[in-house]
Amino acid sequence: MDSAIRHRPRRLPFWSLLDDDARTRLLAAGTMTAFPPRETLLRQYDLTDHLLVLRRGCAKVAANSAAGYQAVLAIRRAGDLLGEQAALDGGPRSATLTSLTKVEALMIPSSAFREAAGSVPVIALALQQVLSERLRESDGHRAAAGSEAVGARLAALLLELGAEYGRPQADGAVLIALPLSQDDFAGLVLSSRRTVSRVLEQWRGHGWVTTGRNRLTIDRPDELKRLSVSGDQGA
């Protein structure tokens, strides 16, 4: 993998914050479930009562507004805890979770998870760290939306996705092997589809990226890294 796409440290997912005893406790409390790509794992507004820990694969988190606009909030990967908010406070789901790849997830009833967190301090500490990181993530996205050009945010996102899910090509390019649309990219960088489409069109003209239906290849990772660091639009 080109060193240009390794510019951001990866956070530790929930499962990696646990010790063996804590993992054994949660595995005993839950059930492993498999999902094909593009399957709904959790649905916004539902009152289901469980959490998920992704063990394999990745999924996108999206929320619909009252006007019908769908915003992609995050991409979650193996090890991440999902659905914790509704499971802990008893409210409706705040977002829809959809598998992007084949997914295996540990499904844990909220009552069993609360009991485990109450008796195993490592689980409670890991949960606290996850909630803190989610808050920082949300604050960071809002701050970036107000201070950075869309091109810089999009470049940083593509580099991050390339580092996590990229498939190196023979010519040094990196294929982002996730079925993400331009609408998805727009939601993840808090911008409009029109703006993201315009930026990608400019980058295609420069030979920096190649796009197709739910497919994107980073042809010049070094140029995207430059944009993500400088904050430029890249037009």
N, C-alpha and C positions, 0 to 999 in steps of 0.2 A: 504494500500500500504506500502511495506517495506520502512523504513526510509532510507535505503541504496540507493534508487533510487531517493532521493530528495536532491541532492547535488548541483544543479545549479538553480539560480534564473530564473524565467521565465520573458522574456521581455513582455512589454505591447504591444498588437497588435494595429494597426491603429484605429480600431473602439473604443477601450477602451480609447483612448486619446481624444475623442470628447465629447462635452457636448450634452445635449438633443437637443438644437436648431440646432447645426451642423448636428447631425444625421437626424433630421427632414428634413433639407435642402437637404441632399444627397439622402434620401429616396424618396423625391419628384422629384429629378432629374433623378433617375434611375429606373430600372425595375428588379424585383426579378425573377431569372431564376433557374430552377432545373436541375441538371446533375446526371446521374447514375454513379456508379463506373466505372473507366477506360475510362471515356469520355475525349476527348481533349477540354479544355476550351479556351486555346490560343495556337497558333501554331507558332513555330519559323519561321522567315522570312516573316510572313504575315504582311500586311499593314492595319490591322483593327484598328479602331479608338475608343477605349473605354477602361475603366478600370474595374476591378472587386474588390469587397470587399466580401470576404468569410464570410457568415453568419452562415453556418453550414458545418461540415465536414472538410476534409483536402485534400491537393493536393501536388503533387511533381513537382518541377521545374527542367527541364532537357534541356541540349543543345547538339546539334550534332556538332562534329568537321568536318573539311574538309575531314579527313580520314575515317569518318563514325563512330567514337567512340562516344557513348552517355555518357555524364557526368551528374549525378544527382547533382544539385547545392544546393537544399534546400527542406525542407518539410514545407509547409505553412498551418496554422491552422485557425480556425474560428476567424474572426476579422481582418485578414491580408489584406493589400492592394496589388493588383497584376496588372501587366501590366502597371504600372505608367510610366516607362521609355519611351516606344514607344508612349504612349498616350500624353506625355508632349513634346517630341522632334520631333514627327512626323516620326520617323524612323521605320524600320521593327522590328518585335518582335525579341528579343535576345534569347529567350528560349521558350520551349513548356511547357505548364501547363496541367497536367493530374490529374483528380480526382482519389483519392485512395479509397474514400468512397462515399456514397451519398452526394452530395454537393448542397447547396443553396447559390447563389451568387447575390449580387446587381450589375447589369451591368449599368455603368454610361458613357454616351458619354464624350469624353475628353473635348469638348468645354464647356459642362455643369459643369464638374468638375473644370476646370480652372476658370470659372465664380464664382463658389461657393467659391473656395479657395481665389479668389481675393476680395471677399466681406465679408467673414467670417474668421477672423483671426485665430480662433481655428483650422480650417481645414488646413490652410497654415502651422501653427506651427506643427500640427500632421504629415503632409507630410514631412516637414523638418526633424523631428525626425526619421521618417521611413527611409528616404534616408541616414541619418547619421548612423543609426543602420545597414543598409545593407552594407555600406562601412566598418564599424567596423567588421561585420561578415565576409566579404570577406578577410580583412586583417588578422583576427584571424585564418581563415582556412589556409591561405598561411603560416603564421608563425608556426602554429602547424605542418604542413606538413614537415617543414624543421627541426623541433626540437624534435618532439615526435615520439615514435615508433607507428607503425600502430596499434598494439594491444591496446595501451593506447587510441588512437583516437577512435577506434572501440568500446572499452568499454564505453567511455564517451558518444558516440552516442547512443548506445543501452540503457544506463541508462536514457538518455534524452527522447528517444522514449517511454521507459517503463513508465516514470513518466507522460508523456502526453497522451499516447494512450494505456497503458498497462491494461490488465485484470488480476487481482490477482487470483491465483489458490489456491486450498485448501491446498496444501503442501508448500505454501509460494513463489512459483515460480510466474513469471509474463509473460504472453503471450503478445507479441507485436502484437496488432490486426490491422496490416496494411499489405497489399499485397506487400511487398518489397522483391526483389530478392537480391542475392549476388552481382550482378552487381550494383544494386541501392546502397547497403552498400558501395561498393568500390568507387563509385562516390562521395558519401557523405563524405568519409574520405580521398579523393584524393589519392587513391591507386589503385592497379590492382586487378582484380577479383581473380587471382591466389593467391595473397598474402592474401587477405581476406579469401578465401576458406581454405588456410592452417592454418590461425589463428583459424578459427571456428572449423576446424577438431581437433586441439589441445584442444580447450576448450570443445568440445564434449567428448573427451577422459578423461578430468578431471571431467566431470559431471557438468560443469558450465552452459552450454546451450544445448538446444535440437533444431534441425533444421528440416524443411521439405520444401516442395515446397511453396515458398512465405509465410513462416511461421517460426517464431523463438520464443522460450521461454527462458527467463532468469531463470535458475534453481538456480543459486547462485549469487544474486545481490551483496552480500558482497564482493565476489571475484572480480567482475568487478569494483566495486567502488575502491578497493585496487589498481587495475591496472591503473585506470584512474587518481588516485592521485599520484601514484609512477612513472608513465611513463613507466613501464615495458611492455614487449611484452606479457608476460603470457604464454610462451612456456613451 
